[in-house]
Amino acid sequence: MFGQSRWIWPNRHHWDIANSYALFRKSFQLGALPLQAPLFITADQSYRLFVNGQFVARGPARGVQSHWPYDEIDIRKYLKKGRNVLAIRAYNPGRSTYQYLSAGFAGLLVAASWGKNHIVSDATWKSIRQTSARRDTIQASMQLFNQEHVDLRLETGDWTAVDFDDSSWEEPTSDRVWNGGPWYSLEPREMPMLREEEIPPGKLIGSGQGPCAAGYRDVRDVVALRYQEDRSHSATSSPAELIKISPVPAGEFRSYLIDLGKTVVGNFTFEIHNCRGGEIIDTHYSETIDQNTLTPDLVLLNHCRNSIGDRLVCRPGDAVHVFYHHYGFRYLAITVRDSAVDFQIALRFRRVGYPLQRNGSFLSSDSDLNRIWETCAWTQQCCSLDAYVDTPWREQAQWWGDARVQAWNTFHLDGDTRLFRRGIRQIAEQTTPDGLTYGHAPTMAHECVLPDFTLIWMLTIWDFYWQTGSTEPFLSHEAQIQRALAYFRGRVDERTGLITYDERYWLFLDWTDIYREGSSSVYNLWLLLALEKMALLYRKTGQRQKAAALESWAGELRLSLSRLINDRGFLCDGIDRDGELIRKSGIHAQTLALMVKLKGINQKSVISDLLLPFIQGNSAPASKPSAYWITYCFSLLSEMGCGAEIVEFIRKHWLPMADHGTTWEDFQPCRGEQSFSHAWSAHPLYHLMQTVGGITQSAPAWREVIFRPLFHDKSCRTTIPTPHGNIHSHWQKCGDLVEVELVLPEGISARVVLPGVKRQISKGTSRWQISGRKQASHGCK
């Protein structure tokens, strides 16, 4: 399709492209409208497409230049007979970020063919470097792109409009063929375009005024500037669609605080009316505020250097500007400076996200659980963009430990596997020379190589098989699996048979005080899980010798770990560099040891003396599982029938998150520094469906489930999407009886575990009545 197209860019593709925006226009005539009008388009790094003045789409999905992604968009509804204009704003950071690896080149590539109408990107286009966008702004965070500062006085009108005069624009450089370096091949994005919709821009909840900090007219960082000023607001309440700005004395500002009600992801359109010219509008996006002073929270110069904001300088009269980058946030602080006359700001907000569908559902008579489930579902939506991202706020990085939990969320909410499959491949494509995957990819974060996340990556290949029944990812990435396993084989201490800490890399394990030096039990248990799951996939694909080799290694590792079990039947946390036993026995190690059924572990004591006291709030271990890692504790306890304990823990710790609107990075994150929109803690979404809803997958591709509902409160309806169709469960208390119904699509059977009901295999639609006397026996063992 791109055979005649050329990569185009103003001036040179690789000259002075740091934090650069470029504008493009292409005019063409249509004598008749085609039935369909697919446009093939991509840009390095990104683009925003307008057709005849209307915004159409943004893209492409994140990728790497050797097989760069492109988009196919049907623009038929935007076309008209006669003259049409494609207008594109493209961006290249000129450097790498946590979601992009720069190859030092920028470019736009377009192709279309509708009957006799052909469009290709070439020297016939018009282009210009956007000089109104300041180039030397600070990064919005250590992981993201730069702040966007635009001076509208340097622009001459709506460059997207059909009748805009682009005669002064230049011919772009077009010396790069479509498959020339660094873009040697192209691939479809393998996922739908992001869904975009306009939603109300929130409520105005505060206003303030004060003196501007020195040098406010010429700054690289508008958020740090605000840190030198009074950021508090007095309470007010009105819609935010239209903000009327009154004049302020020279050198002072007016500020406005807007609440979107919960975290959203997207970008604002500012419509400015009746400006004198030169007014400055600064923005700061935050997730939390001080409720007493209505001050946006920010820890200045924190690890991630969060400084998420933009600047707009107004031209005389009216103007419209759409900020380019999308962020996740709840609160927007707008600071207006040099406003000598009355003018107005009309706000519109365009929400963006992956088009997840609500195929799954959870509805309990307990309204608290419903709020928590909805909060988890919304958080998963916010963290689903062109990849699973840890948070849409400060990073937007495809962290793979996070992605594993997000995939489980998605399988229960939607059933879609495309983000997961694409991510598995992208993680496989960025490795160290010795075979470890990066913690997220594509990325410039060479400090973010997490050996335990490489093991998690292997386990996600198993997860894909478990969800779909497909071994395709395993076969496609088998060579990378072998490279990674060779690294771990090289880390085995011959004295202990355990793998050891490698100080070149970041052994994450969890956000808690957990043993990492020497040979960590938790680290080795992750390896054991990976070895055994990969061995199963080798057997599934008929590779018996490779399976046997991994099974043998796993057997040796089991024996080595069993030597760390103490007299109580608890697994010690590891062995230090001198060969001394670490006698502490933490929750993480016991959880994984029980998950792999390590011989010698005292299951009863671990559950009753360690896990349940912690879950019930009766103990406070030094190494507490984080809001992310505790999903593994929940999964284990769910197998033991401890659903009631799980539900009460979720209620206690997730209700504050439900009040905020999204789940958090941890149970008590630092405001203004850590994230309040983290889907790695949105796992109550599926744990509630498994416990109260009663449905737990127990075979690949959902061919079998265990049905064991927890009769919490009065009733519950649950729907879970599967490759075979939706599973529905419903139970309701009616006097002294509980009426239970399970509906299974063809191809799925259920092992039914109900109090007072003989164990049985169910298919199709089944109903039971359970007496109240039997319900109490249905608990944790």
C-alpha positions in Angstrom: 0.0 0.0 0.0 2.9 2.4 0.8 4.8 1.5 -2.4 4.8 5.0 -3.8 4.8 6.8 -0.5 7.8 8.6 1.0 8.6 9.5 4.6 8.3 13.3 4.8 9.4 15.9 7.3 10.1 19.6 7.1 13.8 20.3 6.6 15.7 17.1 7.3 14.4 13.9 9.0 17.3 13.8 11.4 18.3 17.4 11.9 17.3 19.4 15.1 14.3 17.2 15.9 14.4 17.5 19.7 10.8 18.1 21.0 9.7 19.1 17.6 6.2 19.5 16.2 5.5 19.5 12.5 2.4 20.5 10.5 1.4 19.0 7.2 -1.4 19.7 4.7 -2.5 17.9 1.5 -5.2 19.2 -0.7 -7.1 16.9 -3.2 -10.3 16.9 -5.3 -13.1 14.3 -5.2 -15.6 14.2 -8.1 -17.6 11.6 -6.2 -17.5 10.1 -2.7 -16.1 6.6 -2.4 -18.1 4.0 -0.5 -15.1 3.5 1.7 -12.0 5.6 2.1 -9.3 3.8 4.0 -6.4 6.0 4.8 -3.1 4.3 5.8 -1.0 6.5 8.0 1.8 6.5 10.5 4.4 8.8 11.9 7.6 8.5 14.0 6.8 9.2 16.8 3.1 10.2 16.6 0.5 12.1 14.7 -2.9 13.7 15.1 -5.1 13.6 11.9 -7.7 16.2 10.8 -9.8 15.9 7.7 -11.5 19.1 6.5 -11.0 20.7 9.9 -12.4 17.8 11.9 -10.3 15.8 14.3 -10.2 12.1 13.2 -7.7 10.0 15.1 -4.3 9.8 16.8 -1.6 7.2 16.4 0.2 5.0 15.8 0.6 2.4 18.6 4.0 2.3 20.3 6.5 0.1 18.5 10.1 -0.2 17.2 11.4 1.2 13.9 12.5 -2.1 12.4 8.8 -3.0 12.0 7.0 0.2 12.7 3.2 0.1 13.2 0.8 1.9 10.9 -3.0 2.6 11.1 -5.8 2.0 8.7 -8.6 4.6 9.2 -11.8 4.9 7.1 -12.2 8.7 6.6 -15.3 8.4 4.4 -17.7 10.3 6.7 -15.3 13.3 6.8 -15.0 13.7 3.0 -17.0 15.9 0.6 -17.3 16.4 -3.1 -14.8 19.0 -4.4 -11.8 20.1 -2.5 -10.7 18.2 0.6 -7.7 18.7 2.9 -5.8 16.4 5.1 -4.1 18.2 8.0 -1.7 16.5 10.3 0.2 17.6 13.4 3.1 15.2 14.1 5.5 15.0 16.9 9.0 13.6 17.6 10.7 13.9 21.0 14.1 13.5 19.5 15.0 11.3 22.4 13.9 8.1 24.0 11.3 7.8 26.8 9.6 5.0 28.8 7.4 4.2 25.8 9.5 5.1 22.8 13.0 4.3 21.5 14.4 7.0 19.2 16.2 6.1 16.1 17.2 9.7 15.5 14.8 10.2 12.6 11.4 11.8 12.3 8.8 11.2 9.6 5.2 11.0 8.4 4.0 8.3 5.9 0.6 8.3 4.3 -1.1 6.3 1.5 -4.7 6.0 0.1 -6.3 4.6 -3.1 -10.0 5.0 -3.7 -10.7 4.1 -7.3 -9.0 6.8 -9.4 -8.0 8.8 -6.4 -4.5 8.2 -5.1 -2.8 9.9 -2.2 0.8 9.4 -1.2 3.1 11.4 1.1 5.6 13.0 -1.1 7.1 16.4 -2.1 3.6 17.7 -3.3 2.6 18.1 0.4 2.9 21.3 2.3 4.8 21.3 5.6 6.3 23.5 8.3 8.1 23.2 11.6 5.8 24.6 14.2 7.9 27.5 15.5 5.2 28.5 17.9 6.0 25.5 20.0 8.9 26.1 22.4 11.6 23.4 22.1 13.5 23.6 25.3 10.7 22.8 27.8 11.3 20.5 30.7 10.1 16.8 30.6 6.6 16.3 32.0 8.2 13.5 34.0 11.4 11.5 33.8 9.4 8.9 31.8 7.3 11.1 29.5 7.6 13.7 26.8 8.2 17.4 27.3 5.7 20.0 28.5 4.0 21.7 25.5 4.4 25.5 25.5 2.7 27.2 22.5 2.6 30.9 21.6 -0.4 31.4 19.5 0.8 34.9 18.5 3.2 33.1 16.1 0.4 31.2 14.3 -1.8 32.8 11.7 -5.1 30.9 12.1 -6.7 27.5 12.0 -4.2 25.5 9.9 -6.6 22.5 9.8 -9.3 24.4 7.9 -9.9 23.8 4.2 -9.5 27.5 3.3 -6.3 28.1 5.3 -3.6 29.8 3.2 -0.6 27.4 3.3 1.2 29.1 0.4 4.1 30.1 2.6 4.6 26.6 3.8 7.5 24.6 2.3 8.0 21.4 0.4 8.9 18.6 2.9 12.0 16.5 2.6 11.0 13.3 0.9 14.2 11.3 0.3 13.2 8.3 2.5 11.3 5.5 0.8 8.7 3.7 2.8 11.0 0.7 3.7 14.2 2.5 4.0 16.1 2.8 7.3 15.3 3.1 10.1 11.8 1.9 9.1 12.8 -1.2 7.3 9.3 -2.7 7.4 5.8 -1.8 8.5 3.1 -3.7 10.3 -0.6 -3.1 11.2 -1.2 -2.0 14.7 -2.8 -5.4 15.7 -5.4 -3.7 17.9 -8.2 -1.3 17.4 -7.8 2.5 17.3 -8.2 4.2 20.6 -11.8 5.2 21.4 -12.2 8.9 21.7 -15.2 10.7 23.1 -16.0 14.2 24.4 -17.1 14.3 28.0 -18.0 17.2 30.3 -14.8 19.0 31.4 -15.6 18.7 35.1 -16.6 21.2 37.8 -14.9 24.4 38.9 -14.3 23.8 42.6 -11.8 26.6 43.5 -10.3 29.9 42.6 -7.3 31.9 43.7 -5.2 35.0 43.1 -1.7 36.1 43.9 1.6 37.6 42.7 3.5 35.8 40.0 6.9 34.4 40.7 9.9 36.2 39.3 10.7 35.5 35.7 7.2 33.9 35.0 7.1 34.9 31.4 10.1 32.9 30.4 10.3 29.5 32.1 10.9 25.9 30.9 8.8 24.4 33.7 5.3 25.9 34.4 4.7 23.5 37.3 7.9 24.3 39.1 6.9 28.0 38.6 3.6 27.4 40.4 5.6 25.8 43.3 7.0 29.3 44.0 3.6 30.8 44.2 0.4 30.5 46.3 -1.3 27.3 44.9 -4.2 27.3 47.3 -7.8 28.0 46.2 -11.0 29.2 47.9 -13.9 26.9 47.4 -16.4 27.6 44.7 -18.8 25.5 42.6 -19.8 25.9 39.0 -19.6 24.1 35.7 -16.1 24.3 34.0 -17.3 24.5 30.4 -16.9 28.3 30.4 -14.5 30.3 32.7 -14.8 34.1 32.7 -11.5 35.7 33.4 -11.5 39.1 35.0 -8.5 41.5 34.8 -5.8 41.3 37.4 -3.0 43.8 38.2 0.2 43.5 36.3 2.4 40.7 37.7 -0.4 38.8 39.3 -2.3 35.7 38.4 -5.8 34.2 38.7 -6.0 30.4 39.2 -8.8 28.0 38.8 -9.1 24.4 40.1 -11.2 21.9 38.1 -12.3 18.4 39.4 -13.2 15.8 36.7 -14.8 13.7 39.5 -12.4 10.7 39.0 -9.3 10.0 37.1 -9.7 10.4 33.3 -7.3 10.1 30.4 -7.3 12.5 27.5 -6.5 16.1 26.6 -8.2 19.5 26.7 -9.3 21.8 23.9 -9.0 25.5 24.9 -11.3 27.9 23.1 -10.1 31.4 23.9 -12.4 34.4 23.3 -11.9 38.2 23.3 -8.2 38.2 24.2 -6.0 41.3 24.0 -3.0 39.1 23.2 -0.2 38.0 25.4 -2.3 36.4 28.1 -0.5 33.3 29.6 -2.5 30.2 30.5 -0.6 27.6 32.5 -1.9 24.1 33.4 -1.0 21.6 36.0 -2.5 18.1 36.0 -2.6 16.2 39.3 -4.3 13.2 40.8 -4.9 14.5 44.3 -5.3 17.8 46.2 -5.2 19.0 49.8 -8.9 19.1 50.6 -8.5 21.9 53.1 -6.6 24.4 51.0 -7.6 23.0 47.6 -3.9 22.8 46.6 -2.8 20.3 44.0 -0.4 17.8 45.5 3.1 17.8 44.2 6.4 16.5 45.6 8.8 18.7 43.7 12.0 16.9 42.5 10.7 13.5 43.4 12.2 10.4 41.8 10.1 10.6 38.7 10.4 14.4 38.5 6.6 14.8 38.0 5.9 18.1 36.3 2.9 17.5 34.2 1.7 20.8 32.7 1.5 23.0 29.6 1.5 26.6 28.6 -0.6 28.6 26.1 0.1 32.2 25.2 -2.9 33.9 23.6 -3.1 35.9 20.4 -5.5 38.8 20.0 -9.2 37.9 19.4 -10.3 34.3 19.4 -8.3 31.1 19.1 -8.6 27.3 19.6 -5.8 25.0 20.7 -5.8 21.3 21.4 -3.0 20.2 23.6 -1.2 17.3 22.0 -0.3 14.7 24.7 -2.9 12.8 26.7 -2.5 12.4 30.4 -4.3 10.6 33.2 -5.4 12.9 36.1 -8.3 14.0 38.1 -7.6 17.7 38.8 -6.6 20.5 36.4 -5.2 23.7 37.8 -5.4 26.6 35.3 -3.3 29.7 36.1 -4.0 32.8 34.0 -1.3 35.6 33.9 -1.1 39.0 32.2 -4.9 39.2 31.8 -5.5 43.0 31.5 -9.0 42.7 29.9 -12.0 40.5 30.4 -11.8 37.3 28.3 -13.2 33.8 28.3 -11.9 30.2 28.2 -14.3 27.5 26.9 -13.1 24.1 27.8 -13.7 20.8 26.1 -12.3 17.4 27.1 -11.6 14.5 24.8 -11.3 11.2 26.7 -9.1 8.5 25.1 -8.6 4.8 25.8 -8.5 1.3 24.5 -12.1 0.3 23.4 -12.7 -2.3 26.2 -16.2 -3.7 26.2 -18.2 -4.6 29.3 -18.8 -8.2 28.4 -18.2 -9.2 32.1 -20.2 -7.9 35.0 -20.6 -8.1 38.8 -23.6 -7.0 40.7 -24.0 -7.7 44.4 -26.6 -6.7 47.0 -23.6 -5.2 48.8 -23.2 -1.8 47.4 -19.7 -1.4 48.7 -18.5 -4.3 46.7 -20.2 -2.9 43.6 -18.4 0.4 44.1 -15.1 -1.4 44.5 -15.7 -3.5 41.4 -16.7 -0.5 39.3 -13.6 1.4 40.5 -11.4 -1.5 39.5 -13.0 -1.7 36.1 -12.6 2.0 35.5 -9.0 1.9 36.6 -8.4 -0.9 34.1 -9.9 1.2 31.4 -7.7 4.2 32.3 -4.6 2.0 32.2 -5.5 0.4 28.8 -4.1 2.7 26.0 -2.0 1.5 23.1 -0.5 -0.9 25.7 -1.2 -1.9 29.3 0.4 1.0 31.2 1.2 1.1 34.9 -0.4 4.5 35.2 -1.6 7.0 32.6 -0.4 9.8 34.9 3.4 10.0 35.5 4.8 7.1 33.3 2.5 5.4 30.8 5.0 2.6 30.7 4.2 -1.0 29.8 5.5 -2.6 33.0 5.2 -6.3 32.6 4.5 -7.4 36.2 1.6 -4.9 36.1 0.5 -6.2 32.7 0.0 -9.7 34.0 -2.5 -8.6 36.5 -4.1 -6.3 34.0 -4.6 -9.2 31.6 -6.4 -11.1 34.3 -8.6 -8.1 34.8 -9.3 -7.8 31.1 -10.1 -11.5 30.6 -12.8 -11.1 33.2 -14.1 -7.7 32.0 -13.8 -8.0 28.2 -12.1 -11.2 27.1 -9.8 -9.3 24.7 -6.3 -10.6 24.3 -4.8 -8.2 21.8 -3.0 -5.8 24.1 -1.6 -8.8 26.0 -0.3 -10.6 23.0 1.3 -7.5 21.5 2.9 -6.7 24.8 4.3 -10.2 25.1 6.1 -9.7 21.8 7.3 -6.2 22.6 8.8 -7.4 25.9 10.6 -10.2 24.0 12.1 -7.7 21.6 14.1 -5.6 24.1 16.7 -7.7 26.0 20.1 -7.5 27.6 23.0 -9.2 25.8 22.6 -12.1 28.3 18.9 -12.7 27.6 17.0 -10.8 30.3 13.9 -8.8 29.2 13.5 -5.2 30.2 10.9 -4.5 32.9 8.9 -2.5 30.3 9.3 -2.0 26.5 10.0 -0.2 24.3 12.0 1.9 26.7 15.2 3.8 27.3 15.2 2.7 31.0 18.3 0.6 31.2 18.0 0.8 35.0 14.7 -1.1 34.7 15.9 -4.6 34.0 14.1 -6.8 36.5 15.1 -10.5 36.4 11.9 -11.5 38.2 9.9 -9.7 35.5 11.6 -11.9 32.9 10.3 -14.9 34.8 6.9 -13.2 35.0 7.1 -12.7 31.2 7.5 -16.4 30.7 4.5 -17.0 33.0 2.4 -14.6 30.9 3.1 -16.8 27.9 1.5 -19.6 30.0 -1.3 -17.2 30.9 -2.0 -16.6 27.3 -2.2 -20.4 26.7 -4.4 -20.8 29.8 -6.8 -18.1 28.6 -7.0 -19.1 24.9 -5.6 -22.6 24.5 -3.1 -21.2 22.0 0.6 -22.1 22.1 1.5 -19.6 19.3 3.3 -17.1 21.6 5.3 -19.9 23.2 6.4 -21.2 19.8 7.1 -17.7 18.5 9.3 -16.7 21.4 10.8 -20.0 22.3 14.3 -18.8 21.3 14.0 -15.9 23.7 12.8 -18.2 26.4 15.9 -20.3 25.9 18.2 -17.3 26.1 16.6 -16.1 29.3 16.7 -19.6 30.8 20.4 -19.7 29.9 21.0 -16.6 32.0 19.3 -18.1 35.0 21.2 -21.4 34.6 24.4 -19.3 34.7 23.3 -17.7 38.0 22.9 -21.1 39.9 25.1 -21.4 42.9 26.6 -24.9 42.7 26.7 -25.1 46.5 23.0 -24.5 47.0 21.4 -25.2 43.7 19.7 -21.7 44.0 20.0 -18.7 41.7 21.7 -15.7 43.1 21.3 -12.0 43.2 22.9 -10.1 40.2 23.8 -6.6 41.3 23.8 -5.3 37.8 20.0 -5.5 37.7 17.0 -4.5 39.9 15.5 -7.5 41.6 12.1 -6.1 42.3 10.0 -8.9 43.9 7.6 -6.4 45.5 7.4 -2.9 47.0 8.2 -4.1 50.5 11.1 -5.0 52.8 11.8 -8.4 51.3 15.1 -10.4 51.2 16.9 -9.9 47.9 20.6 -10.4 48.5 22.3 -13.8 48.1 19.7 -16.4 47.1 16.1 -15.2 47.7 13.5 -17.9 48.2 10.9 -15.7 46.5 13.1 -15.2 43.4 13.8 -19.0 43.2 10.1 -19.8 43.6 9.3 -17.6 40.6 12.0 -19.5 38.7 10.4 -22.8 39.7 7.0 -21.7 38.5 8.4 -20.6 35.2 10.4 -23.8 34.7 7.3 -26.0 35.3 5.0 -23.9 33.1 7.5 -23.8 30.3 8.0 -27.6 30.6 4.2 -28.1 30.3 4.2 -26.0 27.1 7.1 -28.0 25.7 5.1 -31.2 26.3 2.0 -29.6 24.8 3.9 -28.8 21.6 5.5 -32.2 21.4 9.1 -31.2 22.5 9.6 -33.9 25.1 13.4 -33.7 25.4 13.3 -29.9 26.2 10.4 -30.6 28.6 12.3 -33.3 30.4 15.4 -31.0 30.8 13.3 -28.3 32.4 11.5 -30.8 34.6 14.8 -32.1 35.8 16.0 -28.6 36.6 12.7 -27.9 38.4 13.1 -31.1 40.4 16.6 -30.1 41.5 15.3 -26.6 42.5 12.5 -28.1 44.5 15.0 -30.2 46.5 17.2 -27.1 47.0 14.3 -25.1 48.3 13.1 -27.8 50.5 16.3 -27.6 52.5 15.3 -24.1 53.5 12.1 -25.3 55.3 12.4 -24.9 59.1 11.1 -27.1 61.9 7.7 -25.4 61.8 7.2 -26.2 58.2 7.8 -22.7 57.0 10.1 -21.8 54.2 12.9 -19.4 55.2 13.4 -16.3 53.0 16.8 -17.4 51.5 20.5 -17.9 52.0 22.9 -14.9 52.3 26.1 -14.5 50.3 28.1 -16.4 53.0 25.8 -19.4 52.9 24.0 -18.5 56.1 20.2 -19.2 56.3 17.9 -16.2 56.5 15.6 -17.4 59.2 12.8 -15.0 58.6 9.7 -16.7 56.9 7.7 -14.1 55.1 4.3 -14.1 53.5 5.6 -13.9 50.0 7.7 -17.0 50.2 5.0 -19.0 52.0 2.4 -18.0 49.4 4.5 -19.1 46.4 5.7 -22.2 48.2 2.0 -23.3 48.7 1.2 -22.3 45.1 3.9 -24.7 43.8 3.0 -27.3 46.5 6.5 -27.4 47.8 7.0 -30.7 49.7 7.5 -30.1 53.5 5.5 -26.9 53.8 3.0 -27.1 56.6 0.0 -25.7 54.8 -2.3 -25.7 57.8 0.1 -23.7 59.9 1.0 -21.3 57.1 -2.6 -20.5 56.5 -3.8 -20.3 60.1 -0.7 -18.8 61.7 0.6 -16.4 59.0 -1.7 -15.7 56.1 -5.1 -15.5 57.8 -3.9 -13.4 60.7 -2.5 -10.9 58.2 -5.6 -10.9 56.0 -7.8 -10.5 59.1 -5.8 -7.6 60.4 -4.5 -9.4 63.5 -0.8 -9.2 62.6 1.5 -6.7 61.0 4.4 -8.6 59.3 7.5 -6.6 58.4 7.2 -7.6 54.8 3.6 -6.9 53.9 2.5 -7.7 50.4 1.7 -4.6 48.5 -1.6 -3.7 46.9 -0.1 -5.3 43.7 1.4 -8.5 45.1 -1.5 -9.4 47.4 -3.4 -10.7 44.4 -1.2 -13.9 44.7 -2.3 -14.2 48.3 -5.9 -13.8 47.3 -5.6 -16.5 44.6 -4.1 -19.0 47.1 -6.6 -18.3 49.8 -9.4 -18.5 47.3 -8.3 -22.0 46.5 -8.5 -22.8 50.3 -12.1 -21.5 50.4 -11.2 -18.3 52.3 -13.5 -16.1 50.3 -15.1 -14.4 53.2 -11.7 -13.3 54.6 -10.7 -12.0 51.1 -13.9 -10.0 50.7 -13.5 -8.3 54.1 -9.9 -7.4 53.4 -10.9 -5.9 50.0 -13.8 -3.9 51.6 -11.4 -2.4 54.2 -8.6 -1.5 51.9 -10.3 -0.7 48.6 -13.2 1.4 49.8 -10.9 4.5 50.2 -9.8 3.8 46.6 -13.5 3.6 45.5 -14.0 7.0 47.2 -11.2 8.4 45.0 -12.4 6.8 41.8 -9.4 4.6 40.9 -7.1 2.1 42.5 -3.7 3.1 43.9 -0.1 2.2 43.5 -0.1 0.9 47.1 -2.4 1.0 50.1 -1.1 4.4 51.3 0.7 6.1 48.4 2.5 9.4 48.8 0.3 12.1 47.3 1.9 14.1 44.5 4.6 11.5 44.0 3.1 8.0 43.8 0.2 7.0 41.5 -3.5 7.0 42.4 -4.4 5.3 39.1 -2.6 1.9 39.1 -4.4 -1.1 37.5 -2.0 -3.6 39.1 -4.1 -3.1 42.2 -7.5 -3.4 40.3 -7.5 -7.2 40.8 -10.5 -7.2 43.1 -12.3 -7.0 39.8 -11.7 -10.7 39.2 -11.3 -11.8 42.8 -14.9 -10.7 43.6 -16.1 -12.6 40.5 -14.3 -15.7 41.7 -15.3 -15.5 45.4 -18.8 -14.0 45.6 -19.6 -14.8 42.0 -18.1 -18.3 42.5 -16.5 -18.8 39.1 -12.8 -19.8 38.9 -11.1 -21.1 35.7 -9.6 -24.5 36.2 -8.5 -25.6 32.7 -6.9 -24.1 29.6 -9.3 -22.0 27.4 -11.9 -22.1 30.1 -12.9 -25.6 29.2 -13.6 -26.2 32.9 -14.4 -24.0 35.9 -14.8 -24.5 39.6 -18.2 -23.1 40.9 -18.0 -22.3 44.6 -19.9 -19.0 45.4 -19.5 -17.2 48.7 -23.0 -16.4 49.9 -22.1 -12.9 51.1 -25.0 -10.6 51.8 -28.2 -11.3 49.9 -27.5 -11.8 46.3 -25.0 -11.7 43.4 -25.1 -11.8 39.6 -21.9 -12.4 37.7 -21.0 -12.7 34.1 -17.6 -13.7 32.8 -16.7 -13.8 29.1 -14.8 -16.8 27.8 -13.6 -18.0 24.4 -16.8 -20.2 24.3 -19.3 -17.6 25.4 -20.4 -16.0 28.6 -20.7 -17.8 31.9 -23.5 -16.5 34.1 -24.0 -17.2 37.8 -26.8 -16.0 40.0 -27.6 -16.7 43.6 -30.2 -15.1 45.9 -31.2 -15.7 49.5 -34.9 -16.3 49.9 -35.9 -16.8 53.5 -34.0 -19.9 54.8 -33.0 -20.9 51.3 -30.4 -19.9 48.8 -31.5 -20.3 45.2 -28.5 -20.8 42.9 -28.2 -20.8 39.1 -25.2 -21.5 36.8 -25.4 -21.1 33.1 -22.5 -22.5 31.1 -22.0 -22.2 27.3 -21.3 -25.2 25.2 -17.8 -26.5 25.7 -17.4 -25.6 29.4 -18.1 -27.9 32.4 -18.1 -26.9 36.0 -17.0 -28.8 39.1 -19.7 -27.7 41.6 -18.7 -27.2 45.2 -21.8 -26.2 47.2 -22.7 -26.7 50.8 -24.9 -29.7 51.3 -24.8 -30.6 47.6 -22.9 -33.7 46.4 -19.8 -32.9 44.4 -20.8 -33.0 40.7 -19.9 -32.0 37.2 -22.4 -29.5 35.7 -23.0 -28.5 32.1 -25.5 -26.2 30.4 -28.0 -24.6 32.9 -28.2 -25.9 36.4 -30.1 -24.8 39.5 -29.9 -25.7 43.2 -31.6 -24.8 46.5 -29.5 -24.7 49.6 -30.8 -24.6 53.1 -29.6 -22.0 55.6 -28.3 -24.7 57.9 -25.7 -25.8 55.3 -24.4 -22.4 54.4 -22.1 -22.0 57.4 -20.0 -25.0 56.5 -19.0 -23.4 53.2 -15.8 -21.6 54.6 -12.1 -21.4 54.8 -10.2 -24.7 55.5 
